[in-house]
Amino acid sequence: MSVRVRRRPYVLKVKHVDSNTSTGRQTILTPARGFRTRLVRVEVQQDASDGRHLWELYFGTAGNIITDQKKGIDILAIPDQGSDSTRTFLRNEGPRGLRDEVLSGRWRGTAPVNAHKIIIEYTEEP
């Protein structure tokens, strides 16, 4: 007897968002209704000289990453005129949010004066 494994289609999605310029929480990705976000990679880029900043990345709507540490993904250190990213996760291995749970981020410490570019690579799962 042979068993057939039916794999789900793997569709990588990419979204570009401009960051806010305050230390408040920002929703950077909302999954399609009834789906979960599986993170592949997030990169934050600083185009104009603005100093070094820290960016918190987490699932949910908490005010910061410390409020619900189980949902924390990473804290990125963005150098002056540089970029930083999370590690790149393999298929089905990245952090996954709950159904309909947003991906959030916020500046830790001092917020930048200029908006930064946030590039999110992800998949959506039922």
N, C-alpha and C positions, 0 to 999 in steps of 0.2 A: 504494500500500500504506500503510495507516495502522497506527501502533503504539499499542497501548493501554498506558498506564502505570497500574499497580495500586499505589495508595498504601496504606501501612500505616495502620490506624486510629490516631488520636492521642487517647490517653486521659491526661489530666493527673491526677496523683495528688498528694495532700497528706497529710503526716504531721506530727504534733506530738510533740515529745520534750522532756522536762525535762533540762537539762544536769546534769552532775556538778558537784561542788564541790571537785575536785582538779585537779592539772595533768596527770594521766594521760590517755591516749587513751581516747576513748569512741566506740563504734560507734553511730552515730545512724540508720543506714539499711542494711538488708540486702535486696538485690533478691531477687525470686522465683528459685527454682533454675533455672539455665540462662539467665538474663536479665542484661542490663546496665542500669545506671542512667544516664539522661541528665538532667543537672541543668537545671532551669529557673530556680530562685531559692531562696536560703536566707536567712531572716531570724532574727536573735537579738534577743530583747526582755528588758529588765531592768525588772521591776515595782517592786522595792523599792530604795531608795537603797543602793548597794553600791560606789560608786566606778567608775572607768573600767577596763575590762578588754579584753584582746585575745584573740580566738577564732580558732584555726587551723582551716581546713577543707580536707580532702584525701581522696583515694581510697586504700584499702589499709589495712594494719594496722601501718604503721611507727609508731615512738614519737612522731614529730613531723614537721612539714612539711619540715624541712631534710634528713631522712634520705633521702627520695626526692623531690627537687624537681620532677621531671616530673609527679608525681601531685598537686601542690599546686593548689588552686583559688583560695583567697583568705585573707587575714587581715582579720577584721572588728574594728573599733574600736568597742566598745560604750560609749557615754557613760553617765554616772550617770543613772539613771532614764530611759534612752532606748533606742534600738534602732539596728541597722545591718543592711544586707543586701548580698548580692552584686548585681551587675547582673542584670537580667532577660534571659535568653537567648531568642532566637526559636526556633521549631520546628527541630529537628535541628542547632542551632548550639551548644548548651551543652556543657560538659565531660562526657565519657562515660567511665565506668569499664569495666574488663574484665568479662568474663562472671563472675558470682558474686562480684564484688569489692565490699566494703562501703564506705560513706561514713563517714569518721571525722572527729572534731573533738577539740580539746583547748584548754585555757586556756594562754596563753603568759604567763610571768612569774608574777604572783600570781593565784591562783584566787579566785573570789568566795565569799562566805559563803553567799549565797542561790542557789538554782537559778534559771537563766534559762530562758525558753521558746524553743525552736528550732522554726521552721516550715519544712518542706522541701517544695518544689514540684518534681515530677520526673515523668519518664515511664520506662517499662521497655521495652527493646528486645531482641529475640531475638539 
